[in-house]
Amino acid sequence: MRNVGVILLVMGIIGLAYFGYEAYQQSDSFNAFGVDVAVSKADWTPVILSALVTIAGYMIMKMKRK
């Protein structure tokens, strides 16, 4: 069970890095009244799901066997 947790943890971290970078690239910024404003056009669903997979993998990895 610990191996499954490690696999999910690694996949979640990779997903967070990839989809987070992709979402970051889809944001536009402009200057309004001397302030930089960023507007995101990204779909944040993959980032949120990757975070949930990371948390689930960590929790499974830390479970004690009975």
N, CA, C and O atoms as a Maestro MAE file, in Angstrom:
{
 s_m_m2io_version
 :::
 2.0.0
}

f_m_ct {
 s_m_title
 :::
 protein
 m_atom[264] {
  # First column is atom index #
  i_m_mmod_type
  r_m_x_coord
  r_m_y_coord
  r_m_z_coord
  i_m_residue_number
  s_m_chain_name
  s_m_pdb_residue_name
  s_m_pdb_atom_name
  i_m_atomic_number
  :::
  1 25 0.827 -1.185 0.000 1 A "MET " " N  " 7
  2 3 0.000 0.000 0.000 1 A "MET " " CA " 6
  3 2 0.874 1.253 0.000 1 A "MET " " C  " 6
  4 15 0.517 2.280 -0.578 1 A "MET " " O  " 8
  5 25 2.040 1.144 0.668 2 A "ARG " " N  " 7
  6 3 2.951 2.289 0.715 2 A "ARG " " CA " 6
  7 2 3.460 2.634 -0.671 2 A "ARG " " C  " 6
  8 15 3.647 3.810 -0.982 2 A "ARG " " O  " 8
  9 25 3.688 1.633 -1.510 3 A "ASN " " N  " 7
  10 3 4.159 1.876 -2.874 3 A "ASN " " CA " 6
  11 2 3.129 2.636 -3.697 3 A "ASN " " C  " 6
  12 15 3.486 3.503 -4.494 3 A "ASN " " O  " 8
  13 25 1.862 2.317 -3.508 4 A "VAL " " N  " 7
  14 3 0.793 3.030 -4.211 4 A "VAL " " CA " 6
  15 2 0.787 4.495 -3.784 4 A "VAL " " C  " 6
  16 15 0.603 5.386 -4.612 4 A "VAL " " O  " 8
  17 25 0.988 4.739 -2.500 5 A "GLY " " N  " 7
  18 3 1.045 6.103 -1.986 5 A "GLY " " CA " 6
  19 2 2.191 6.894 -2.585 5 A "GLY " " C  " 6
  20 15 2.028 8.059 -2.949 5 A "GLY " " O  " 8
  21 25 3.349 6.262 -2.688 6 A "VAL " " N  " 7
  22 3 4.509 6.926 -3.267 6 A "VAL " " CA " 6
  23 2 4.263 7.246 -4.742 6 A "VAL " " C  " 6
  24 15 4.599 8.334 -5.210 6 A "VAL " " O  " 8
  25 25 3.681 6.303 -5.467 7 A "ILE " " N  " 7
  26 3 3.387 6.525 -6.885 7 A "ILE " " CA " 6
  27 2 2.401 7.678 -7.055 7 A "ILE " " C  " 6
  28 15 2.601 8.542 -7.908 7 A "ILE " " O  " 8
  29 25 1.342 7.696 -6.251 8 A "LEU " " N  " 7
  30 3 0.372 8.791 -6.337 8 A "LEU " " CA " 6
  31 2 1.007 10.125 -5.956 8 A "LEU " " C  " 6
  32 15 0.718 11.150 -6.574 8 A "LEU " " O  " 8
  33 25 1.855 10.117 -4.958 9 A "LEU " " N  " 7
  34 3 2.526 11.335 -4.532 9 A "LEU " " CA " 6
  35 2 3.406 11.899 -5.642 9 A "LEU " " C  " 6
  36 15 3.372 13.099 -5.917 9 A "LEU " " O  " 8
  37 25 4.182 11.048 -6.270 10 A "VAL " " N  " 7
  38 3 5.069 11.492 -7.350 10 A "VAL " " CA " 6
  39 2 4.257 11.976 -8.549 10 A "VAL " " C  " 6
  40 15 4.572 13.010 -9.139 10 A "VAL " " O  " 8
  41 25 3.215 11.233 -8.908 11 A "MET " " N  " 7
  42 3 2.381 11.654 -10.038 11 A "MET " " CA " 6
  43 2 1.693 12.986 -9.747 11 A "MET " " C  " 6
  44 15 1.570 13.828 -10.636 11 A "MET " " O  " 8
  45 25 1.250 13.177 -8.520 12 A "GLY " " N  " 7
  46 3 0.606 14.427 -8.145 12 A "GLY " " CA " 6
  47 2 1.549 15.613 -8.226 12 A "GLY " " C  " 6
  48 15 1.169 16.685 -8.698 12 A "GLY " " O  " 8
  49 25 2.783 15.421 -7.764 13 A "ILE " " N  " 7
  50 3 3.771 16.506 -7.821 13 A "ILE " " CA " 6
  51 2 4.118 16.847 -9.261 13 A "ILE " " C  " 6
  52 15 4.238 18.021 -9.609 13 A "ILE " " O  " 8
  53 25 4.279 15.835 -10.096 14 A "ILE " " N  " 7
  54 3 4.550 16.074 -11.517 14 A "ILE " " CA " 6
  55 2 3.371 16.801 -12.156 14 A "ILE " " C  " 6
  56 15 3.571 17.735 -12.932 14 A "ILE " " O  " 8
  57 25 2.141 16.383 -11.839 15 A "GLY " " N  " 7
  58 3 0.951 17.039 -12.371 15 A "GLY " " CA " 6
  59 2 0.849 18.480 -11.914 15 A "GLY " " C  " 6
  60 15 0.491 19.355 -12.702 15 A "GLY " " O  " 8
  61 25 1.160 18.743 -10.641 16 A "LEU " " N  " 7
  62 3 1.137 20.118 -10.143 16 A "LEU " " CA " 6
  63 2 2.143 20.987 -10.882 16 A "LEU " " C  " 6
  64 15 1.835 22.119 -11.257 16 A "LEU " " O  " 8
  65 25 3.330 20.466 -11.088 17 A "ALA " " N  " 7
  66 3 4.356 21.241 -11.782 17 A "ALA " " CA " 6
  67 2 3.950 21.516 -13.233 17 A "ALA " " C  " 6
  68 15 4.046 22.651 -13.699 17 A "ALA " " O  " 8
  69 25 3.502 20.493 -13.936 18 A "TYR " " N  " 7
  70 3 3.160 20.639 -15.346 18 A "TYR " " CA " 6
  71 2 1.929 21.532 -15.547 18 A "TYR " " C  " 6
  72 15 1.975 22.511 -16.293 18 A "TYR " " O  " 8
  73 25 0.839 21.182 -14.876 19 A "PHE " " N  " 7
  74 3 -0.394 21.941 -15.072 19 A "PHE " " CA " 6
  75 2 -0.312 23.334 -14.455 19 A "PHE " " C  " 6
  76 15 -0.949 24.265 -14.948 19 A "PHE " " O  " 8
  77 25 0.465 23.488 -13.381 20 A "GLY " " N  " 7
  78 3 0.666 24.808 -12.802 20 A "GLY " " CA " 6
  79 2 1.419 25.722 -13.749 20 A "GLY " " C  " 6
  80 15 1.055 26.886 -13.912 20 A "GLY " " O  " 8
  81 25 2.465 25.206 -14.374 21 A "TYR " " N  " 7
  82 3 3.219 25.981 -15.358 21 A "TYR " " CA " 6
  83 2 2.340 26.329 -16.555 21 A "TYR " " C  " 6
  84 15 2.373 27.450 -17.061 21 A "TYR " " O  " 8
  85 25 1.557 25.352 -16.997 22 A "GLU " " N  " 7
  86 3 0.653 25.575 -18.134 22 A "GLU " " CA " 6
  87 2 -0.378 26.667 -17.807 22 A "GLU " " C  " 6
  88 15 -0.661 27.522 -18.646 22 A "GLU " " O  " 8
  89 25 -0.926 26.638 -16.615 23 A "ALA " " N  " 7
  90 3 -1.897 27.652 -16.196 23 A "ALA " " CA " 6
  91 2 -1.227 29.010 -16.067 23 A "ALA " " C  " 6
  92 15 -1.823 30.032 -16.407 23 A "ALA " " O  " 8
  93 25 0.000 29.028 -15.582 24 A "TYR " " N  " 7
  94 3 0.745 30.282 -15.452 24 A "TYR " " CA " 6
  95 2 0.986 30.915 -16.818 24 A "TYR " " C  " 6
  96 15 0.935 32.137 -16.959 24 A "TYR " " O  " 8
  97 25 1.245 30.087 -17.813 25 A "GLN " " N  " 7
  98 3 1.496 30.593 -19.160 25 A "GLN " " CA " 6
  99 2 0.238 31.146 -19.823 25 A "GLN " " C  " 6
  100 15 0.339 31.936 -20.761 25 A "GLN " " O  " 8
  101 25 -0.924 30.753 -19.363 26 A "GLN " " N  " 7
  102 3 -2.180 31.196 -19.966 26 A "GLN " " CA " 6
  103 2 -2.734 32.452 -19.307 26 A "GLN " " C  " 6
  104 15 -3.890 32.808 -19.538 26 A "GLN " " O  " 8
  105 25 -1.939 33.124 -18.500 27 A "SER " " N  " 7
  106 3 -2.410 34.356 -17.876 27 A "SER " " CA " 6
  107 2 -1.841 35.552 -18.630 27 A "SER " " C  " 6
  108 15 -0.692 35.536 -19.071 27 A "SER " " O  " 8
  109 25 -2.647 36.567 -18.767 28 A "ASP " " N  " 7
  110 3 -2.238 37.803 -19.427 28 A "ASP " " CA " 6
  111 2 -2.134 38.889 -18.369 28 A "ASP " " C  " 6
  112 15 -2.930 38.931 -17.431 28 A "ASP " " O  " 8
  113 25 -1.163 39.754 -18.521 29 A "SER " " N  " 7
  114 3 -1.035 40.863 -17.581 29 A "SER " " CA " 6
  115 2 -1.005 42.171 -18.360 29 A "SER " " C  " 6
  116 15 -0.515 42.238 -19.488 29 A "SER " " O  " 8
  117 25 -1.533 43.186 -17.738 30 A "PHE " " N  " 7
  118 3 -1.520 44.516 -18.340 30 A "PHE " " CA " 6
  119 2 -1.361 45.557 -17.243 30 A "PHE " " C  " 6
  120 15 -1.540 45.268 -16.059 30 A "PHE " " O  " 8
  121 25 -1.025 46.756 -17.651 31 A "ASN " " N  " 7
  122 3 -0.777 47.828 -16.707 31 A "ASN " " CA " 6
  123 2 -1.988 48.751 -16.679 31 A "ASN " " C  " 6
  124 15 -2.379 49.296 -17.712 31 A "ASN " " O  " 8
  125 25 -2.585 48.930 -15.500 32 A "ALA " " N  " 7
  126 3 -3.727 49.823 -15.348 32 A "ALA " " CA " 6
  127 2 -3.441 50.792 -14.201 32 A "ALA " " C  " 6
  128 15 -3.333 50.379 -13.046 32 A "ALA " " O  " 8
  129 25 -3.323 52.049 -14.514 33 A "PHE " " N  " 7
  130 3 -3.076 53.096 -13.526 33 A "PHE " " CA " 6
  131 2 -1.810 52.832 -12.711 33 A "PHE " " C  " 6
  132 15 -1.774 53.080 -11.506 33 A "PHE " " O  " 8
  133 25 -0.782 52.330 -13.378 34 A "GLY " " N  " 7
  134 3 0.490 52.074 -12.723 34 A "GLY " " CA " 6
  135 2 0.565 50.766 -11.947 34 A "GLY " " C  " 6
  136 15 1.566 50.498 -11.282 34 A "GLY " " O  " 8
  137 25 -0.471 49.959 -12.023 35 A "VAL " " N  " 7
  138 3 -0.502 48.684 -11.305 35 A "VAL " " CA " 6
  139 2 -0.584 47.553 -12.328 35 A "VAL " " C  " 6
  140 15 -1.396 47.599 -13.251 35 A "VAL " " O  " 8
  141 25 0.271 46.529 -12.156 36 A "ASP " " N  " 7
  142 3 0.201 45.362 -13.037 36 A "ASP " " CA " 6
  143 2 -0.971 44.485 -12.616 36 A "ASP " " C  " 6
  144 15 -1.081 44.082 -11.458 36 A "ASP " " O  " 8
  145 25 -1.842 44.198 -13.578 37 A "VAL " " N  " 7
  146 3 -3.016 43.364 -13.317 37 A "VAL " " CA " 6
  147 2 -2.882 42.100 -14.155 37 A "VAL " " C  " 6
  148 15 -2.639 42.169 -15.359 37 A "VAL " " O  " 8
  149 25 -3.042 40.945 -13.512 38 A "ALA " " N  " 7
  150 3 -2.956 39.666 -14.221 38 A "ALA " " CA " 6
  151 2 -4.346 39.044 -14.311 38 A "ALA " " C  " 6
  152 15 -5.080 38.975 -13.325 38 A "ALA " " O  " 8
  153 25 -4.687 38.598 -15.508 39 A "VAL " " N  " 7
  154 3 -5.970 37.942 -15.750 39 A "VAL " " CA " 6
  155 2 -5.667 36.536 -16.250 39 A "VAL " " C  " 6
  156 15 -4.936 36.357 -17.225 39 A "VAL " " O  " 8
  157 25 -6.227 35.552 -15.581 40 A "SER " " N  " 7
  158 3 -5.973 34.160 -15.933 40 A "SER " " CA " 6
  159 2 -7.112 33.623 -16.792 40 A "SER " " C  " 6
  160 15 -8.288 33.791 -16.472 40 A "SER " " O  " 8
  161 25 -6.733 32.974 -17.889 41 A "LYS " " N  " 7
  162 3 -7.705 32.315 -18.767 41 A "LYS " " CA " 6
  163 2 -7.583 30.797 -18.649 41 A "LYS " " C  " 6
  164 15 -8.142 30.051 -19.454 41 A "LYS " " O  " 8
  165 25 -6.852 30.360 -17.646 42 A "ALA " " N  " 7
  166 3 -6.538 28.936 -17.508 42 A "ALA " " CA " 6
  167 2 -7.684 28.169 -16.864 42 A "ALA " " C  " 6
  168 15 -8.515 28.724 -16.145 42 A "ALA " " O  " 8
  169 25 -7.693 26.874 -17.150 43 A "ASP " " N  " 7
  170 3 -8.608 25.953 -16.499 43 A "ASP " " CA " 6
  171 2 -7.872 25.369 -15.296 43 A "ASP " " C  " 6
  172 15 -6.886 24.653 -15.468 43 A "ASP " " O  " 8
  173 25 -8.331 25.661 -14.090 44 A "TRP " " N  " 7
  174 3 -7.637 25.275 -12.874 44 A "TRP " " CA " 6
  175 2 -8.022 23.882 -12.396 44 A "TRP " " C  " 6
  176 15 -7.481 23.422 -11.391 44 A "TRP " " O  " 8
  177 25 -8.922 23.203 -13.065 45 A "THR " " N  " 7
  178 3 -9.356 21.873 -12.645 45 A "THR " " CA " 6
  179 2 -8.198 20.868 -12.585 45 A "THR " " C  " 6
  180 15 -8.092 20.150 -11.591 45 A "THR " " O  " 8
  181 25 -7.330 20.784 -13.596 46 A "PRO " " N  " 7
  182 3 -6.217 19.824 -13.494 46 A "PRO " " CA " 6
  183 2 -5.267 20.124 -12.333 46 A "PRO " " C  " 6
  184 15 -4.718 19.204 -11.727 46 A "PRO " " O  " 8
  185 25 -5.073 21.390 -12.027 47 A "VAL " " N  " 7
  186 3 -4.191 21.757 -10.913 47 A "VAL " " CA " 6
  187 2 -4.803 21.298 -9.591 47 A "VAL " " C  " 6
  188 15 -4.109 20.753 -8.733 47 A "VAL " " O  " 8
  189 25 -6.098 21.523 -9.436 48 A "ILE " " N  " 7
  190 3 -6.787 21.118 -8.207 48 A "ILE " " CA " 6
  191 2 -6.782 19.600 -8.068 48 A "ILE " " C  " 6
  192 15 -6.547 19.079 -6.978 48 A "ILE " " O  " 8
  193 25 -7.041 18.887 -9.163 49 A "LEU " " N  " 7
  194 3 -7.035 17.425 -9.111 49 A "LEU " " CA " 6
  195 2 -5.639 16.884 -8.796 49 A "LEU " " C  " 6
  196 15 -5.503 15.907 -8.060 49 A "LEU " " O  " 8
  197 25 -4.609 17.514 -9.347 50 A "SER " " N  " 7
  198 3 -3.236 17.093 -9.044 50 A "SER " " CA " 6
  199 2 -2.917 17.307 -7.577 50 A "SER " " C  " 6
  200 15 -2.242 16.483 -6.960 50 A "SER " " O  " 8
  201 25 -3.396 18.401 -7.016 51 A "ALA " " N  " 7
  202 3 -3.184 18.655 -5.584 51 A "ALA " " CA " 6
  203 2 -3.886 17.597 -4.737 51 A "ALA " " C  " 6
  204 15 -3.334 17.130 -3.740 51 A "ALA " " O  " 8
  205 25 -5.097 17.220 -5.131 52 A "LEU " " N  " 7
  206 3 -5.822 16.182 -4.392 52 A "LEU " " CA " 6
  207 2 -5.125 14.833 -4.485 52 A "LEU " " C  " 6
  208 15 -5.082 14.092 -3.503 52 A "LEU " " O  " 8
  209 25 -4.577 14.502 -5.652 53 A "VAL " " N  " 7
  210 3 -3.841 13.246 -5.820 53 A "VAL " " CA " 6
  211 2 -2.582 13.261 -4.961 53 A "VAL " " C  " 6
  212 15 -2.217 12.244 -4.371 53 A "VAL " " O  " 8
  213 25 -1.917 14.414 -4.889 54 A "THR " " N  " 7
  214 3 -0.721 14.544 -4.056 54 A "THR " " CA " 6
  215 2 -1.061 14.311 -2.590 54 A "THR " " C  " 6
  216 15 -0.361 13.574 -1.896 54 A "THR " " O  " 8
  217 25 -2.136 14.939 -2.117 55 A "ILE " " N  " 7
  218 3 -2.553 14.777 -0.725 55 A "ILE " " CA " 6
  219 2 -2.955 13.337 -0.442 55 A "ILE " " C  " 6
  220 15 -2.588 12.784 0.595 55 A "ILE " " O  " 8
  221 25 -3.709 12.720 -1.357 56 A "ALA " " N  " 7
  222 3 -4.123 11.330 -1.175 56 A "ALA " " CA " 6
  223 2 -2.913 10.402 -1.135 56 A "ALA " " C  " 6
  224 15 -2.851 9.490 -0.311 56 A "ALA " " O  " 8
  225 25 -1.953 10.635 -2.027 57 A "GLY " " N  " 7
  226 3 -0.735 9.818 -2.032 57 A "GLY " " CA " 6
  227 2 0.049 9.942 -0.747 57 A "GLY " " C  " 6
  228 15 0.573 8.952 -0.237 57 A "GLY " " O  " 8
  229 25 0.134 11.154 -0.220 58 A "TYR " " N  " 7
  230 3 0.839 11.357 1.048 58 A "TYR " " CA " 6
  231 2 0.125 10.649 2.190 58 A "TYR " " C  " 6
  232 15 0.763 10.014 3.030 58 A "TYR " " O  " 8
  233 25 -1.204 10.759 2.221 59 A "MET " " N  " 7
  234 3 -1.969 10.129 3.300 59 A "MET " " CA " 6
  235 2 -1.867 8.603 3.235 59 A "MET " " C  " 6
  236 15 -1.733 7.946 4.267 59 A "MET " " O  " 8
  237 25 -1.931 8.044 2.034 60 A "ILE " " N  " 7
  238 3 -1.807 6.592 1.876 60 A "ILE " " CA " 6
  239 2 -0.404 6.136 2.272 60 A "ILE " " C  " 6
  240 15 -0.236 5.093 2.905 60 A "ILE " " O  " 8
  241 25 0.598 6.925 1.895 61 A "MET " " N  " 7
  242 3 1.976 6.562 2.202 61 A "MET " " CA " 6
  243 2 2.226 6.564 3.713 61 A "MET " " C  " 6
  244 15 3.006 5.745 4.199 61 A "MET " " O  " 8
  245 25 1.596 7.451 4.456 62 A "LYS " " N  " 7
  246 3 1.827 7.570 5.890 62 A "LYS " " CA " 6
  247 2 0.914 6.683 6.737 62 A "LYS " " C  " 6
  248 15 1.057 6.654 7.959 62 A "LYS " " O  " 8
  249 25 -0.020 5.960 6.115 63 A "MET " " N  " 7
  250 3 -0.907 5.080 6.877 63 A "MET " " CA " 6
  251 2 -0.109 3.953 7.532 63 A "MET " " C  " 6
  252 15 0.820 3.403 6.940 63 A "MET " " O  " 8
  253 25 -0.480 3.632 8.730 64 A "LYS " " N  " 7
  254 3 0.139 2.520 9.438 64 A "LYS " " CA " 6
  255 2 -0.588 1.228 9.097 64 A "LYS " " C  " 6
  256 15 -1.815 1.192 9.008 64 A "LYS " " O  " 8
  257 25 0.178 0.191 8.912 65 A "ARG " " N  " 7
  258 3 -0.421 -1.118 8.635 65 A "ARG " " CA " 6
  259 2 -0.816 -1.773 9.941 65 A "ARG " " C  " 6
  260 15 -0.057 -1.741 10.909 65 A "ARG " " O  " 8
  261 25 -1.996 -2.368 9.975 66 A "LYS " " N  " 7
  262 3 -2.506 -2.983 11.221 66 A "LYS " " CA " 6
  263 2 -1.960 -4.357 11.419 66 A "LYS " " C  " 6
  264 15 -2.284 -5.013 12.410 66 A "LYS " " O  " 8
  :::
 }
 m_bond[263] {
  # First column is bond index #
  i_m_from
  i_m_to
  i_m_order
  :::
  1 1 2 1
  2 2 3 1
  3 3 4 2
  4 3 5 1
  5 5 6 1
  6 6 7 1
  7 7 8 2
  8 7 9 1
  9 9 10 1
  10 10 11 1
  11 11 12 2
  12 11 13 1
  13 13 14 1
  14 14 15 1
  15 15 16 2
  16 15 17 1
  17 17 18 1
  18 18 19 1
  19 19 20 2
  20 19 21 1
  21 21 22 1
  22 22 23 1
  23 23 24 2
  24 23 25 1
  25 25 26 1
  26 26 27 1
  27 27 28 2
  28 27 29 1
  29 29 30 1
  30 30 31 1
  31 31 32 2
  32 31 33 1
  33 33 34 1
  34 34 35 1
  35 35 36 2
  36 35 37 1
  37 37 38 1
  38 38 39 1
  39 39 40 2
  40 39 41 1
  41 41 42 1
  42 42 43 1
  43 43 44 2
  44 43 45 1
  45 45 46 1
  46 46 47 1
  47 47 48 2
  48 47 49 1
  49 49 50 1
  50 50 51 1
  51 51 52 2
  52 51 53 1
  53 53 54 1
  54 54 55 1
  55 55 56 2
  56 55 57 1
  57 57 58 1
  58 58 59 1
  59 59 60 2
  60 59 61 1
  61 61 62 1
  62 62 63 1
  63 63 64 2
  64 63 65 1
  65 65 66 1
  66 66 67 1
  67 67 68 2
  68 67 69 1
  69 69 70 1
  70 70 71 1
  71 71 72 2
  72 71 73 1
  73 73 74 1
  74 74 75 1
  75 75 76 2
  76 75 77 1
  77 77 78 1
  78 78 79 1
  79 79 80 2
  80 79 81 1
  81 81 82 1
  82 82 83 1
  83 83 84 2
  84 83 85 1
  85 85 86 1
  86 86 87 1
  87 87 88 2
  88 87 89 1
  89 89 90 1
  90 90 91 1
  91 91 92 2
  92 91 93 1
  93 93 94 1
  94 94 95 1
  95 95 96 2
  96 95 97 1
  97 97 98 1
  98 98 99 1
  99 99 100 2
  100 99 101 1
  101 101 102 1
  102 102 103 1
  103 103 104 2
  104 103 105 1
  105 105 106 1
  106 106 107 1
  107 107 108 2
  108 107 109 1
  109 109 110 1
  110 110 111 1
  111 111 112 2
  112 111 113 1
  113 113 114 1
  114 114 115 1
  115 115 116 2
  116 115 117 1
  117 117 118 1
  118 118 119 1
  119 119 120 2
  120 119 121 1
  121 121 122 1
  122 122 123 1
  123 123 124 2
  124 123 125 1
  125 125 126 1
  126 126 127 1
  127 127 128 2
  128 127 129 1
  129 129 130 1
  130 130 131 1
  131 131 132 2
  132 131 133 1
  133 133 134 1
  134 134 135 1
  135 135 136 2
  136 135 137 1
  137 137 138 1
  138 138 139 1
  139 139 140 2
  140 139 141 1
  141 141 142 1
  142 142 143 1
  143 143 144 2
  144 143 145 1
  145 145 146 1
  146 146 147 1
  147 147 148 2
  148 147 149 1
  149 149 150 1
  150 150 151 1
  151 151 152 2
  152 151 153 1
  153 153 154 1
  154 154 155 1
  155 155 156 2
  156 155 157 1
  157 157 158 1
  158 158 159 1
  159 159 160 2
  160 159 161 1
  161 161 162 1
  162 162 163 1
  163 163 164 2
  164 163 165 1
  165 165 166 1
  166 166 167 1
  167 167 168 2
  168 167 169 1
  169 169 170 1
  170 170 171 1
  171 171 172 2
  172 171 173 1
  173 173 174 1
  174 174 175 1
  175 175 176 2
  176 175 177 1
  177 177 178 1
  178 178 179 1
  179 179 180 2
  180 179 181 1
  181 181 182 1
  182 182 183 1
  183 183 184 2
  184 183 185 1
  185 185 186 1
  186 186 187 1
  187 187 188 2
  188 187 189 1
  189 189 190 1
  190 190 191 1
  191 191 192 2
  192 191 193 1
  193 193 194 1
  194 194 195 1
  195 195 196 2
  196 195 197 1
  197 197 198 1
  198 198 199 1
  199 199 200 2
  200 199 201 1
  201 201 202 1
  202 202 203 1
  203 203 204 2
  204 203 205 1
  205 205 206 1
  206 206 207 1
  207 207 208 2
  208 207 209 1
  209 209 210 1
  210 210 211 1
  211 211 212 2
  212 211 213 1
  213 213 214 1
  214 214 215 1
  215 215 216 2
  216 215 217 1
  217 217 218 1
  218 218 219 1
  219 219 220 2
  220 219 221 1
  221 221 222 1
  222 222 223 1
  223 223 224 2
  224 223 225 1
  225 225 226 1
  226 226 227 1
  227 227 228 2
  228 227 229 1
  229 229 230 1
  230 230 231 1
  231 231 232 2
  232 231 233 1
  233 233 234 1
  234 234 235 1
  235 235 236 2
  236 235 237 1
  237 237 238 1
  238 238 239 1
  239 239 240 2
  240 239 241 1
  241 241 242 1
  242 242 243 1
  243 243 244 2
  244 243 245 1
  245 245 246 1
  246 246 247 1
  247 247 248 2
  248 247 249 1
  249 249 250 1
  250 250 251 1
  251 251 252 2
  252 251 253 1
  253 253 254 1
  254 254 255 1
  255 255 256 2
  256 255 257 1
  257 257 258 1
  258 258 259 1
  259 259 260 2
  260 259 261 1
  261 261 262 1
  262 262 263 1
  263 263 264 2
  :::
 }
}
